[in-house]
Amino acid sequence: MALVNCSDCGKEISDNAIKCGNCGNQNTPGEKGEEKELKSNMTKLAVLFSIPFSLILIFLALLTGDFLIIVFAIIFVIGLIIIAAK
């Protein structure tokens, strides 16, 4: 049994508790960890599939020399780096 903070009032409650004894906020045991793991896996998958797209975009930018594509490619890669860092 571990203690977690209530998402509504912040009071420490058991991770097995159905609701907070202080404010009555519903607590679904295990939900927070599962959601966090799912979000982490989705982020990794999004970054993994975005890498080939970013490489193609950079290649097209260099091939055409189009300034807007180059700027978009740089912004896209920076976004990937920010997402991967979270």
Secondary structure as UniProt FT lines:
FT   STRAND          3..5
FT   TURN            7..9
FT   STRAND          12..14
FT   TURN            15..16
FT   TURN            21..23
FT   TURN            29..30
FT   HELIX           31..64
FT   HELIX           67..85
//
